[in-house]
Amino acid sequence: MQLNLKLTSIDGTSTEISTTLSTIVAWERKFKRKASQMSEGVGVEDLMFLAWEATRASGITVPLFDKFIEGMANIEVIESNDPKALADQSAMR
């Protein structure tokens, strides 16, 4: 499973980041949910955690999670290779 996310910072800079298996597992551990439950809906915090973890995993130094969130203006799912995992992406925007 892979999600491609577009982050827009408060200064207007946009970045695209992709999740990996390890970022999905980190999400499962933190939120005590299974990836298959994403089809039931995910919140903005879920998406932000995935983006934060994927950014960290790519080798980019990021601030602590809450500071990372404070620096962002928007997040959107631009693609998923598992359409069942996110049945209604528009609900998360």
PDB file of N, CA, C and O in Angstrom:
ATOM      1  N   MET A   1       0.842  -1.174   0.000  1.00  0.00           N
ATOM      2  CA  MET A   1       0.000   0.000   0.000  1.00  0.00           C
ATOM      3  C   MET A   1       0.885   1.234   0.000  1.00  0.00           C
ATOM      4  O   MET A   1       1.869   1.313   0.736  1.00  0.00           O
ATOM      5  N   GLN A   2       0.524   2.185  -0.828  1.00  0.00           N
ATOM      6  CA  GLN A   2       1.286   3.424  -0.900  1.00  0.00           C
ATOM      7  C   GLN A   2       0.332   4.582  -1.144  1.00  0.00           C
ATOM      8  O   GLN A   2      -0.567   4.500  -1.982  1.00  0.00           O
ATOM      9  N   LEU A   3       0.539   5.650  -0.407  1.00  0.00           N
ATOM     10  CA  LEU A   3      -0.216   6.882  -0.611  1.00  0.00           C
ATOM     11  C   LEU A   3       0.748   7.953  -1.073  1.00  0.00           C
ATOM     12  O   LEU A   3       1.859   8.062  -0.554  1.00  0.00           O
ATOM     13  N   ASN A   4       0.333   8.732  -2.031  1.00  0.00           N
ATOM     14  CA  ASN A   4       1.101   9.898  -2.449  1.00  0.00           C
ATOM     15  C   ASN A   4       0.359  11.113  -1.917  1.00  0.00           C
ATOM     16  O   ASN A   4      -0.811  11.338  -2.227  1.00  0.00           O
ATOM     17  N   LEU A   5       1.065  11.886  -1.110  1.00  0.00           N
ATOM     18  CA  LEU A   5       0.466  13.022  -0.418  1.00  0.00           C
ATOM     19  C   LEU A   5       1.112  14.311  -0.885  1.00  0.00           C
ATOM     20  O   LEU A   5       2.312  14.360  -1.151  1.00  0.00           O
ATOM     21  N   LYS A   6       0.302  15.349  -0.979  1.00  0.00           N
ATOM     22  CA  LYS A   6       0.808  16.675  -1.320  1.00  0.00           C
ATOM     23  C   LYS A   6       0.634  17.562  -0.093  1.00  0.00           C
ATOM     24  O   LYS A   6      -0.481  17.766   0.388  1.00  0.00           O
ATOM     25  N   LEU A   7       1.743  18.082   0.401  1.00  0.00           N
ATOM     26  CA  LEU A   7       1.747  18.983   1.540  1.00  0.00           C
ATOM     27  C   LEU A   7       1.971  20.404   1.043  1.00  0.00           C
ATOM     28  O   LEU A   7       2.826  20.647   0.191  1.00  0.00           O
ATOM     29  N   THR A   8       1.204  21.330   1.577  1.00  0.00           N
ATOM     30  CA  THR A   8       1.419  22.742   1.285  1.00  0.00           C
ATOM     31  C   THR A   8       1.707  23.437   2.605  1.00  0.00           C
ATOM     32  O   THR A   8       0.891  23.422   3.526  1.00  0.00           O
ATOM     33  N   SER A   9       2.882  24.046   2.679  1.00  0.00           N
ATOM     34  CA  SER A   9       3.277  24.719   3.918  1.00  0.00           C
ATOM     35  C   SER A   9       2.607  26.087   3.997  1.00  0.00           C
ATOM     36  O   SER A   9       2.029  26.566   3.021  1.00  0.00           O
ATOM     37  N   ILE A  10       2.691  26.702   5.161  1.00  0.00           N
ATOM     38  CA  ILE A  10       2.040  27.996   5.341  1.00  0.00           C
ATOM     39  C   ILE A  10       2.690  29.081   4.488  1.00  0.00           C
ATOM     40  O   ILE A  10       2.079  30.124   4.252  1.00  0.00           O
ATOM     41  N   ASP A  11       3.922  28.853   4.022  1.00  0.00           N
ATOM     42  CA  ASP A  11       4.552  29.830   3.136  1.00  0.00           C
ATOM     43  C   ASP A  11       4.219  29.575   1.666  1.00  0.00           C
ATOM     44  O   ASP A  11       4.722  30.272   0.785  1.00  0.00           O
ATOM     45  N   GLY A  12       3.363  28.567   1.399  1.00  0.00           N
ATOM     46  CA  GLY A  12       2.910  28.283   0.037  1.00  0.00           C
ATOM     47  C   GLY A  12       3.721  27.254  -0.715  1.00  0.00           C
ATOM     48  O   GLY A  12       3.364  26.897  -1.837  1.00  0.00           O
ATOM     49  N   THR A  13       4.799  26.765  -0.136  1.00  0.00           N
ATOM     50  CA  THR A  13       5.630  25.753  -0.772  1.00  0.00           C
ATOM     51  C   THR A  13       4.913  24.405  -0.752  1.00  0.00           C
ATOM     52  O   THR A  13       4.381  23.994   0.279  1.00  0.00           O
ATOM     53  N   SER A  14       4.902  23.721  -1.894  1.00  0.00           N
ATOM     54  CA  SER A  14       4.268  22.406  -1.974  1.00  0.00           C
ATOM     55  C   SER A  14       5.328  21.319  -2.109  1.00  0.00           C
ATOM     56  O   SER A  14       6.348  21.502  -2.774  1.00  0.00           O
ATOM     57  N   THR A  15       5.068  20.196  -1.469  1.00  0.00           N
ATOM     58  CA  THR A  15       5.952  19.043  -1.508  1.00  0.00           C
ATOM     59  C   THR A  15       5.100  17.798  -1.656  1.00  0.00           C
ATOM     60  O   THR A  15       4.045  17.680  -1.034  1.00  0.00           O
ATOM     61  N   GLU A  16       5.563  16.869  -2.483  1.00  0.00           N
ATOM     62  CA  GLU A  16       4.886  15.584  -2.592  1.00  0.00           C
ATOM     63  C   GLU A  16       5.749  14.543  -1.908  1.00  0.00           C
ATOM     64  O   GLU A  16       6.972  14.532  -2.050  1.00  0.00           O
ATOM     65  N   ILE A  17       5.090  13.667  -1.164  1.00  0.00           N
ATOM     66  CA  ILE A  17       5.783  12.616  -0.422  1.00  0.00           C
ATOM     67  C   ILE A  17       4.976  11.325  -0.553  1.00  0.00           C
ATOM     68  O   ILE A  17       3.747  11.360  -0.612  1.00  0.00           O
ATOM     69  N   SER A  18       5.658  10.207  -0.598  1.00  0.00           N
ATOM     70  CA  SER A  18       4.989   8.906  -0.698  1.00  0.00           C
ATOM     71  C   SER A  18       5.240   8.092   0.553  1.00  0.00           C
ATOM     72  O   SER A  18       6.349   8.075   1.087  1.00  0.00           O
ATOM     73  N   THR A  19       4.208   7.421   1.012  1.00  0.00           N
ATOM     74  CA  THR A  19       4.369   6.535   2.154  1.00  0.00           C
ATOM     75  C   THR A  19       5.056   5.253   1.704  1.00  0.00           C
ATOM     76  O   THR A  19       5.093   4.926   0.518  1.00  0.00           O
ATOM     77  N   THR A  20       5.588   4.552   2.666  1.00  0.00           N
ATOM     78  CA  THR A  20       6.198   3.246   2.414  1.00  0.00           C
ATOM     79  C   THR A  20       5.557   2.252   3.377  1.00  0.00           C
ATOM     80  O   THR A  20       4.740   2.626   4.219  1.00  0.00           O
ATOM     81  N   LEU A  21       5.921   1.030   3.249  1.00  0.00           N
ATOM     82  CA  LEU A  21       5.408   0.013   4.160  1.00  0.00           C
ATOM     83  C   LEU A  21       5.747   0.372   5.604  1.00  0.00           C
ATOM     84  O   LEU A  21       4.916   0.210   6.499  1.00  0.00           O
ATOM     85  N   SER A  22       6.959   0.857   5.829  1.00  0.00           N
ATOM     86  CA  SER A  22       7.351   1.191   7.202  1.00  0.00           C
ATOM     87  C   SER A  22       6.547   2.364   7.759  1.00  0.00           C
ATOM     88  O   SER A  22       6.266   2.390   8.957  1.00  0.00           O
ATOM     89  N   THR A  23       6.171   3.329   6.929  1.00  0.00           N
ATOM     90  CA  THR A  23       5.367   4.442   7.441  1.00  0.00           C
ATOM     91  C   THR A  23       3.949   3.992   7.769  1.00  0.00           C
ATOM     92  O   THR A  23       3.345   4.485   8.722  1.00  0.00           O
ATOM     93  N   ILE A  24       3.423   3.068   6.993  1.00  0.00           N
ATOM     94  CA  ILE A  24       2.089   2.527   7.277  1.00  0.00           C
ATOM     95  C   ILE A  24       2.112   1.740   8.590  1.00  0.00           C
ATOM     96  O   ILE A  24       1.190   1.850   9.399  1.00  0.00           O
ATOM     97  N   VAL A  25       3.162   0.948   8.799  1.00  0.00           N
ATOM     98  CA  VAL A  25       3.292   0.188  10.045  1.00  0.00           C
ATOM     99  C   VAL A  25       3.418   1.139  11.233  1.00  0.00           C
ATOM    100  O   VAL A  25       2.823   0.900  12.284  1.00  0.00           O
ATOM    101  N   ALA A  26       4.182   2.208  11.072  1.00  0.00           N
ATOM    102  CA  ALA A  26       4.312   3.197  12.157  1.00  0.00           C
ATOM    103  C   ALA A  26       2.946   3.796  12.490  1.00  0.00           C
ATOM    104  O   ALA A  26       2.623   4.000  13.660  1.00  0.00           O
ATOM    105  N   TRP A  27       2.145   4.079  11.459  1.00  0.00           N
ATOM    106  CA  TRP A  27       0.780   4.598  11.674  1.00  0.00           C
ATOM    107  C   TRP A  27      -0.066   3.576  12.432  1.00  0.00           C
ATOM    108  O   TRP A  27      -0.763   3.929  13.383  1.00  0.00           O
ATOM    109  N   GLU A  28      -0.005   2.314  12.015  1.00  0.00           N
ATOM    110  CA  GLU A  28      -0.766   1.264  12.702  1.00  0.00           C
ATOM    111  C   GLU A  28      -0.389   1.189  14.183  1.00  0.00           C
ATOM    112  O   GLU A  28      -1.263   1.074  15.042  1.00  0.00           O
ATOM    113  N   ARG A  29       0.894   1.254  14.476  1.00  0.00           N
ATOM    114  CA  ARG A  29       1.350   1.164  15.860  1.00  0.00           C
ATOM    115  C   ARG A  29       0.896   2.364  16.687  1.00  0.00           C
ATOM    116  O   ARG A  29       0.468   2.209  17.830  1.00  0.00           O
ATOM    117  N   LYS A  30       0.990   3.556  16.109  1.00  0.00           N
ATOM    118  CA  LYS A  30       0.639   4.771  16.846  1.00  0.00           C
ATOM    119  C   LYS A  30      -0.855   4.852  17.120  1.00  0.00           C
ATOM    120  O   LYS A  30      -1.265   5.189  18.231  1.00  0.00           O
ATOM    121  N   PHE A  31      -1.672   4.544  16.113  1.00  0.00           N
ATOM    122  CA  PHE A  31      -3.117   4.735  16.230  1.00  0.00           C
ATOM    123  C   PHE A  31      -3.882   3.448  16.541  1.00  0.00           C
ATOM    124  O   PHE A  31      -5.109   3.458  16.640  1.00  0.00           O
ATOM    125  N   LYS A  32      -3.158   2.351  16.694  1.00  0.00           N
ATOM    126  CA  LYS A  32      -3.772   1.060  17.072  1.00  0.00           C
ATOM    127  C   LYS A  32      -4.901   0.671  16.109  1.00  0.00           C
ATOM    128  O   LYS A  32      -5.960   0.196  16.519  1.00  0.00           O
ATOM    129  N   ARG A  33      -4.642   0.886  14.840  1.00  0.00           N
ATOM    130  CA  ARG A  33      -5.592   0.512  13.781  1.00  0.00           C
ATOM    131  C   ARG A  33      -4.846  -0.253  12.705  1.00  0.00           C
ATOM    132  O   ARG A  33      -3.620  -0.183  12.622  1.00  0.00           O
ATOM    133  N   LYS A  34      -5.585  -0.983  11.881  1.00  0.00           N
ATOM    134  CA  LYS A  34      -4.999  -1.720  10.778  1.00  0.00           C
ATOM    135  C   LYS A  34      -5.164  -0.907   9.496  1.00  0.00           C
ATOM    136  O   LYS A  34      -6.132  -0.162   9.342  1.00  0.00           O
ATOM    137  N   ALA A  35      -4.222  -1.057   8.592  1.00  0.00           N
ATOM    138  CA  ALA A  35      -4.280  -0.335   7.325  1.00  0.00           C
ATOM    139  C   ALA A  35      -5.592  -0.611   6.596  1.00  0.00           C
ATOM    140  O   ALA A  35      -6.121   0.267   5.915  1.00  0.00           O
ATOM    141  N   SER A  36      -6.113  -1.814   6.735  1.00  0.00           N
ATOM    142  CA  SER A  36      -7.382  -2.152   6.078  1.00  0.00           C
ATOM    143  C   SER A  36      -8.535  -1.309   6.604  1.00  0.00           C
ATOM    144  O   SER A  36      -9.560  -1.177   5.935  1.00  0.00           O
ATOM    145  N   GLN A  37      -8.379  -0.735   7.797  1.00  0.00           N
ATOM    146  CA  GLN A  37      -9.430   0.107   8.374  1.00  0.00           C
ATOM    147  C   GLN A  37      -9.442   1.514   7.778  1.00  0.00           C
ATOM    148  O   GLN A  37     -10.347   2.298   8.065  1.00  0.00           O
ATOM    149  N   MET A  38      -8.459   1.838   6.961  1.00  0.00           N
ATOM    150  CA  MET A  38      -8.442   3.161   6.329  1.00  0.00           C
ATOM    151  C   MET A  38      -9.672   3.385   5.456  1.00  0.00           C
ATOM    152  O   MET A  38     -10.104   4.522   5.271  1.00  0.00           O
ATOM    153  N   SER A  39     -10.234   2.308   4.921  1.00  0.00           N
ATOM    154  CA  SER A  39     -11.427   2.447   4.080  1.00  0.00           C
ATOM    155  C   SER A  39     -12.624   2.946   4.883  1.00  0.00           C
ATOM    156  O   SER A  39     -13.599   3.437   4.316  1.00  0.00           O
ATOM    157  N   GLU A  40     -12.543   2.816   6.217  1.00  0.00           N
ATOM    158  CA  GLU A  40     -13.610   3.315   7.091  1.00  0.00           C
ATOM    159  C   GLU A  40     -13.452   4.810   7.345  1.00  0.00           C
ATOM    160  O   GLU A  40     -14.312   5.439   7.960  1.00  0.00           O
ATOM    161  N   GLY A  41     -12.353   5.364   6.870  1.00  0.00           N
ATOM    162  CA  GLY A  41     -12.096   6.789   7.003  1.00  0.00           C
ATOM    163  C   GLY A  41     -10.869   7.076   7.836  1.00  0.00           C
ATOM    164  O   GLY A  41     -10.585   6.395   8.821  1.00  0.00           O
ATOM    165  N   VAL A  42     -10.163   8.082   7.424  1.00  0.00           N
ATOM    166  CA  VAL A  42      -9.008   8.557   8.179  1.00  0.00           C
ATOM    167  C   VAL A  42      -9.149  10.060   8.368  1.00  0.00           C
ATOM    168  O   VAL A  42      -9.761  10.747   7.550  1.00  0.00           O
ATOM    169  N   GLY A  43      -8.589  10.548   9.429  1.00  0.00           N
ATOM    170  CA  GLY A  43      -8.657  11.967   9.717  1.00  0.00           C
ATOM    171  C   GLY A  43      -7.421  12.701   9.228  1.00  0.00           C
ATOM    172  O   GLY A  43      -6.471  12.099   8.727  1.00  0.00           O
ATOM    173  N   VAL A  44      -7.458  13.993   9.382  1.00  0.00           N
ATOM    174  CA  VAL A  44      -6.332  14.823   8.987  1.00  0.00           C
ATOM    175  C   VAL A  44      -5.099  14.469   9.824  1.00  0.00           C
ATOM    176  O   VAL A  44      -3.983  14.444   9.305  1.00  0.00           O
ATOM    177  N   GLU A  45      -5.299  14.194  11.118  1.00  0.00           N
ATOM    178  CA  GLU A  45      -4.151  13.806  11.944  1.00  0.00           C
ATOM    179  C   GLU A  45      -3.500  12.538  11.409  1.00  0.00           C
ATOM    180  O   GLU A  45      -2.275  12.421  11.413  1.00  0.00           O
ATOM    181  N   ASP A  46      -4.311  11.585  10.947  1.00  0.00           N
ATOM    182  CA  ASP A  46      -3.774  10.360  10.359  1.00  0.00           C
ATOM    183  C   ASP A  46      -2.893  10.696   9.147  1.00  0.00           C
ATOM    184  O   ASP A  46      -1.766  10.214   9.029  1.00  0.00           O
ATOM    185  N   LEU A  47      -3.428  11.525   8.258  1.00  0.00           N
ATOM    186  CA  LEU A  47      -2.683  11.894   7.058  1.00  0.00           C
ATOM    187  C   LEU A  47      -1.408  12.661   7.399  1.00  0.00           C
ATOM    188  O   LEU A  47      -0.355  12.436   6.803  1.00  0.00           O
ATOM    189  N   MET A  48      -1.519  13.569   8.365  1.00  0.00           N
ATOM    190  CA  MET A  48      -0.345  14.349   8.763  1.00  0.00           C
ATOM    191  C   MET A  48       0.725  13.446   9.377  1.00  0.00           C
ATOM    192  O   MET A  48       1.917  13.643   9.140  1.00  0.00           O
ATOM    193  N   PHE A  49       0.298  12.456  10.166  1.00  0.00           N
ATOM    194  CA  PHE A  49       1.273  11.530  10.740  1.00  0.00           C
ATOM    195  C   PHE A  49       1.962  10.745   9.630  1.00  0.00           C
ATOM    196  O   PHE A  49       3.182  10.579   9.651  1.00  0.00           O
ATOM    197  N   LEU A  50       1.189  10.264   8.662  1.00  0.00           N
ATOM    198  CA  LEU A  50       1.782   9.525   7.546  1.00  0.00           C
ATOM    199  C   LEU A  50       2.775  10.399   6.780  1.00  0.00           C
ATOM    200  O   LEU A  50       3.861   9.944   6.421  1.00  0.00           O
ATOM    201  N   ALA A  51       2.400  11.652   6.531  1.00  0.00           N
ATOM    202  CA  ALA A  51       3.291  12.572   5.817  1.00  0.00           C
ATOM    203  C   ALA A  51       4.551  12.860   6.636  1.00  0.00           C
ATOM    204  O   ALA A  51       5.659  12.863   6.100  1.00  0.00           O
ATOM    205  N   TRP A  52       4.376  13.101   7.929  1.00  0.00           N
ATOM    206  CA  TRP A  52       5.506  13.374   8.817  1.00  0.00           C
ATOM    207  C   TRP A  52       6.462  12.191   8.857  1.00  0.00           C
ATOM    208  O   TRP A  52       7.675  12.350   8.724  1.00  0.00           O
ATOM    209  N   GLU A  53       5.906  11.023   9.039  1.00  0.00           N
ATOM    210  CA  GLU A  53       6.731   9.807   9.122  1.00  0.00           C
ATOM    211  C   GLU A  53       7.418   9.525   7.784  1.00  0.00           C
ATOM    212  O   GLU A  53       8.588   9.142   7.765  1.00  0.00           O
ATOM    213  N   ALA A  54       6.716   9.706   6.675  1.00  0.00           N
ATOM    214  CA  ALA A  54       7.314   9.478   5.353  1.00  0.00           C
ATOM    215  C   ALA A  54       8.422  10.487   5.077  1.00  0.00           C
ATOM    216  O   ALA A  54       9.442  10.146   4.478  1.00  0.00           O
ATOM    217  N   THR A  55       8.226  11.718   5.509  1.00  0.00           N
ATOM    218  CA  THR A  55       9.251  12.741   5.327  1.00  0.00           C
ATOM    219  C   THR A  55      10.493  12.389   6.139  1.00  0.00           C
ATOM    220  O   THR A  55      11.613  12.473   5.635  1.00  0.00           O
ATOM    221  N   ARG A  56      10.295  11.998   7.387  1.00  0.00           N
ATOM    222  CA  ARG A  56      11.416  11.577   8.241  1.00  0.00           C
ATOM    223  C   ARG A  56      12.143  10.389   7.628  1.00  0.00           C
ATOM    224  O   ARG A  56      13.373  10.350   7.598  1.00  0.00           O
ATOM    225  N   ALA A  57      11.371   9.417   7.137  1.00  0.00           N
ATOM    226  CA  ALA A  57      11.964   8.200   6.579  1.00  0.00           C
ATOM    227  C   ALA A  57      12.768   8.480   5.311  1.00  0.00           C
ATOM    228  O   ALA A  57      13.673   7.722   4.962  1.00  0.00           O
ATOM    229  N   SER A  58      12.432   9.568   4.629  1.00  0.00           N
ATOM    230  CA  SER A  58      13.160   9.907   3.399  1.00  0.00           C
ATOM    231  C   SER A  58      14.488  10.601   3.695  1.00  0.00           C
ATOM    232  O   SER A  58      15.245  10.914   2.777  1.00  0.00           O
ATOM    233  N   GLY A  59      14.769  10.840   4.975  1.00  0.00           N
ATOM    234  CA  GLY A  59      16.039  11.430   5.351  1.00  0.00           C
ATOM    235  C   GLY A  59      16.003  12.938   5.567  1.00  0.00           C
ATOM    236  O   GLY A  59      17.036  13.550   5.840  1.00  0.00           O
ATOM    237  N   ILE A  60      14.832  13.535   5.448  1.00  0.00           N
ATOM    238  CA  ILE A  60      14.685  14.968   5.665  1.00  0.00           C
ATOM    239  C   ILE A  60      14.473  15.217   7.155  1.00  0.00           C
ATOM    240  O   ILE A  60      13.659  14.550   7.795  1.00  0.00           O
ATOM    241  N   THR A  61      15.204  16.171   7.695  1.00  0.00           N
ATOM    242  CA  THR A  61      15.031  16.533   9.102  1.00  0.00           C
ATOM    243  C   THR A  61      13.751  17.340   9.246  1.00  0.00           C
ATOM    244  O   THR A  61      13.555  18.342   8.560  1.00  0.00           O
ATOM    245  N   VAL A  62      12.892  16.896  10.138  1.00  0.00           N
ATOM    246  CA  VAL A  62      11.617  17.581  10.367  1.00  0.00           C
ATOM    247  C   VAL A  62      11.482  17.903  11.852  1.00  0.00           C
ATOM    248  O   VAL A  62      12.080  17.236  12.695  1.00  0.00           O
ATOM    249  N   PRO A  63      10.687  18.936  12.169  1.00  0.00           N
ATOM    250  CA  PRO A  63      10.462  19.241  13.580  1.00  0.00           C
ATOM    251  C   PRO A  63       9.583  18.171  14.232  1.00  0.00           C
ATOM    252  O   PRO A  63       9.076  17.273  13.560  1.00  0.00           O
ATOM    253  N   LEU A  64       9.414  18.282  15.530  1.00  0.00           N
ATOM    254  CA  LEU A  64       8.493  17.386  16.225  1.00  0.00           C
ATOM    255  C   LEU A  64       7.119  17.468  15.572  1.00  0.00           C
ATOM    256  O   LEU A  64       6.782  18.461  14.927  1.00  0.00           O
ATOM    257  N   PHE A  65       6.335  16.411  15.747  1.00  0.00           N
ATOM    258  CA  PHE A  65       5.063  16.260  15.020  1.00  0.00           C
ATOM    259  C   PHE A  65       4.163  17.493  15.114  1.00  0.00           C
ATOM    260  O   PHE A  65       3.694  17.980  14.086  1.00  0.00           O
ATOM    261  N   ASP A  66       3.913  18.001  16.303  1.00  0.00           N
ATOM    262  CA  ASP A  66       3.010  19.147  16.438  1.00  0.00           C
ATOM    263  C   ASP A  66       3.549  20.383  15.726  1.00  0.00           C
ATOM    264  O   ASP A  66       2.773  21.132  15.132  1.00  0.00           O
ATOM    265  N   LYS A  67       4.853  20.613  15.773  1.00  0.00           N
ATOM    266  CA  LYS A  67       5.464  21.744  15.057  1.00  0.00           C
ATOM    267  C   LYS A  67       5.370  21.542  13.548  1.00  0.00           C
ATOM    268  O   LYS A  67       5.182  22.497  12.796  1.00  0.00           O
ATOM    269  N   PHE A  68       5.503  20.294  13.115  1.00  0.00           N
ATOM    270  CA  PHE A  68       5.358  19.966  11.698  1.00  0.00           C
ATOM    271  C   PHE A  68       3.955  20.352  11.223  1.00  0.00           C
ATOM    272  O   PHE A  68       3.796  20.964  10.167  1.00  0.00           O
ATOM    273  N   ILE A  69       2.946  19.990  12.008  1.00  0.00           N
ATOM    274  CA  ILE A  69       1.558  20.326  11.670  1.00  0.00           C
ATOM    275  C   ILE A  69       1.369  21.836  11.602  1.00  0.00           C
ATOM    276  O   ILE A  69       0.741  22.344  10.673  1.00  0.00           O
ATOM    277  N   GLU A  70       1.908  22.548  12.578  1.00  0.00           N
ATOM    278  CA  GLU A  70       1.760  24.002  12.629  1.00  0.00           C
ATOM    279  C   GLU A  70       2.336  24.687  11.397  1.00  0.00           C
ATOM    280  O   GLU A  70       1.898  25.778  11.033  1.00  0.00           O
ATOM    281  N   GLY A  71       3.303  24.064  10.761  1.00  0.00           N
ATOM    282  CA  GLY A  71       3.932  24.646   9.575  1.00  0.00           C
ATOM    283  C   GLY A  71       3.210  24.347   8.275  1.00  0.00           C
ATOM    284  O   GLY A  71       3.640  24.803   7.216  1.00  0.00           O
ATOM    285  N   MET A  72       2.127  23.596   8.332  1.00  0.00           N
ATOM    286  CA  MET A  72       1.417  23.204   7.121  1.00  0.00           C
ATOM    287  C   MET A  72       0.062  23.901   6.999  1.00  0.00           C
ATOM    288  O   MET A  72      -0.628  24.135   7.991  1.00  0.00           O
ATOM    289  N   ALA A  73      -0.295  24.221   5.771  1.00  0.00           N
ATOM    290  CA  ALA A  73      -1.579  24.857   5.487  1.00  0.00           C
ATOM    291  C   ALA A  73      -2.586  23.857   4.930  1.00  0.00           C
ATOM    292  O   ALA A  73      -3.792  24.025   5.107  1.00  0.00           O
ATOM    293  N   ASN A  74      -2.090  22.809   4.251  1.00  0.00           N
ATOM    294  CA  ASN A  74      -3.008  21.860   3.615  1.00  0.00           C
ATOM    295  C   ASN A  74      -2.295  20.534   3.351  1.00  0.00           C
ATOM    296  O   ASN A  74      -1.076  20.475   3.190  1.00  0.00           O
ATOM    297  N   ILE A  75      -3.100  19.480   3.315  1.00  0.00           N
ATOM    298  CA  ILE A  75      -2.617  18.161   2.899  1.00  0.00           C
ATOM    299  C   ILE A  75      -3.696  17.536   2.050  1.00  0.00           C
ATOM    300  O   ILE A  75      -4.886  17.659   2.340  1.00  0.00           O
ATOM    301  N   GLU A  76      -3.268  16.862   0.994  1.00  0.00           N
ATOM    302  CA  GLU A  76      -4.248  16.160   0.166  1.00  0.00           C
ATOM    303  C   GLU A  76      -3.654  14.863  -0.360  1.00  0.00           C
ATOM    304  O   GLU A  76      -2.451  14.759  -0.602  1.00  0.00           O
ATOM    305  N   VAL A  77      -4.519  13.890  -0.529  1.00  0.00           N
ATOM    306  CA  VAL A  77      -4.122  12.615  -1.119  1.00  0.00           C
ATOM    307  C   VAL A  77      -4.185  12.806  -2.622  1.00  0.00           C
ATOM    308  O   VAL A  77      -5.243  13.124  -3.166  1.00  0.00           O
ATOM    309  N   ILE A  78      -3.064  12.615  -3.295  1.00  0.00           N
ATOM    310  CA  ILE A  78      -3.071  12.791  -4.742  1.00  0.00           C
ATOM    311  C   ILE A  78      -3.139  11.460  -5.487  1.00  0.00           C
ATOM    312  O   ILE A  78      -3.472  11.411  -6.671  1.00  0.00           O
ATOM    313  N   GLU A  79      -2.815  10.379  -4.769  1.00  0.00           N
ATOM    314  CA  GLU A  79      -2.902   9.063  -5.404  1.00  0.00           C
ATOM    315  C   GLU A  79      -2.745   7.982  -4.350  1.00  0.00           C
ATOM    316  O   GLU A  79      -2.033   8.149  -3.360  1.00  0.00           O
ATOM    317  N   SER A  80      -3.417   6.883  -4.582  1.00  0.00           N
ATOM    318  CA  SER A  80      -3.273   5.712  -3.739  1.00  0.00           C
ATOM    319  C   SER A  80      -3.202   4.500  -4.643  1.00  0.00           C
ATOM    320  O   SER A  80      -3.980   4.394  -5.592  1.00  0.00           O
ATOM    321  N   ASN A  81      -2.281   3.579  -4.369  1.00  0.00           N
ATOM    322  CA  ASN A  81      -2.229   2.367  -5.191  1.00  0.00           C
ATOM    323  C   ASN A  81      -3.134   1.280  -4.642  1.00  0.00           C
ATOM    324  O   ASN A  81      -3.110   0.144  -5.116  1.00  0.00           O
ATOM    325  N   ASP A  82      -3.939   1.631  -3.635  1.00  0.00           N
ATOM    326  CA  ASP A  82      -4.900   0.690  -3.061  1.00  0.00           C
ATOM    327  C   ASP A  82      -6.237   1.418  -2.920  1.00  0.00           C
ATOM    328  O   ASP A  82      -6.539   1.942  -1.848  1.00  0.00           O
ATOM    329  N   PRO A  83      -7.043   1.457  -3.990  1.00  0.00           N
ATOM    330  CA  PRO A  83      -8.275   2.244  -3.950  1.00  0.00           C
ATOM    331  C   PRO A  83      -9.255   1.818  -2.869  1.00  0.00           C
ATOM    332  O   PRO A  83     -10.069   2.630  -2.429  1.00  0.00           O
ATOM    333  N   LYS A  84      -9.197   0.553  -2.425  1.00  0.00           N
ATOM    334  CA  LYS A  84     -10.101   0.131  -1.351  1.00  0.00           C
ATOM    335  C   LYS A  84      -9.709   0.747  -0.020  1.00  0.00           C
ATOM    336  O   LYS A  84     -10.552   0.910   0.862  1.00  0.00           O
ATOM    337  N   ALA A  85      -8.435   1.092   0.132  1.00  0.00           N
ATOM    338  CA  ALA A  85      -7.965   1.622   1.406  1.00  0.00           C
ATOM    339  C   ALA A  85      -8.531   3.005   1.697  1.00  0.00           C
ATOM    340  O   ALA A  85      -8.754   3.358   2.855  1.00  0.00           O
ATOM    341  N   LEU A  86      -8.758   3.773   0.665  1.00  0.00           N
ATOM    342  CA  LEU A  86      -9.303   5.120   0.840  1.00  0.00           C
ATOM    343  C   LEU A  86     -10.486   5.293  -0.095  1.00  0.00           C
ATOM    344  O   LEU A  86     -10.367   5.864  -1.179  1.00  0.00           O
ATOM    345  N   ALA A  87     -11.610   4.796   0.336  1.00  0.00           N
ATOM    346  CA  ALA A  87     -12.799   4.782  -0.513  1.00  0.00           C
ATOM    347  C   ALA A  87     -13.242   6.170  -0.920  1.00  0.00           C
ATOM    348  O   ALA A  87     -13.686   6.355  -2.053  1.00  0.00           O
ATOM    349  N   ASP A  88     -13.140   7.147  -0.048  1.00  0.00           N
ATOM    350  CA  ASP A  88     -13.597   8.480  -0.371  1.00  0.00           C
ATOM    351  C   ASP A  88     -12.535   9.501   0.012  1.00  0.00           C
ATOM    352  O   ASP A  88     -12.571  10.076   1.100  1.00  0.00           O
ATOM    353  N   GLN A  89     -11.601   9.715  -0.885  1.00  0.00           N
ATOM    354  CA  GLN A  89     -10.494  10.627  -0.608  1.00  0.00           C
ATOM    355  C   GLN A  89     -10.982  12.057  -0.424  1.00  0.00           C
ATOM    356  O   GLN A  89     -10.370  12.831   0.313  1.00  0.00           O
ATOM    357  N   SER A  90     -12.070  12.412  -1.081  1.00  0.00           N
ATOM    358  CA  SER A  90     -12.553  13.789  -0.993  1.00  0.00           C
ATOM    359  C   SER A  90     -13.002  14.130   0.418  1.00  0.00           C
ATOM    360  O   SER A  90     -13.004  15.306   0.783  1.00  0.00           O
ATOM    361  N   ALA A  91     -13.377  13.163   1.212  1.00  0.00           N
ATOM    362  CA  ALA A  91     -13.818  13.415   2.584  1.00  0.00           C
ATOM    363  C   ALA A  91     -12.660  13.829   3.484  1.00  0.00           C
ATOM    364  O   ALA A  91     -12.884  14.362   4.571  1.00  0.00           O
ATOM    365  N   MET A  92     -11.434  13.591   3.048  1.00  0.00           N
ATOM    366  CA  MET A  92     -10.285  13.899   3.865  1.00  0.00           C
ATOM    367  C   MET A  92      -9.685  15.253   3.539  1.00  0.00           C
ATOM    368  O   MET A  92      -8.776  15.700   4.239  1.00  0.00           O
ATOM    369  N   ARG A  93     -10.151  15.904   2.522  1.00  0.00           N
ATOM    370  CA  ARG A  93      -9.565  17.184   2.127  1.00  0.00           C
ATOM    371  C   ARG A  93     -10.181  18.324   2.853  1.00  0.00           C
ATOM    372  O   ARG A  93      -9.798  19.474   2.635  1.00  0.00           O
TER     373      ARG A  93
END
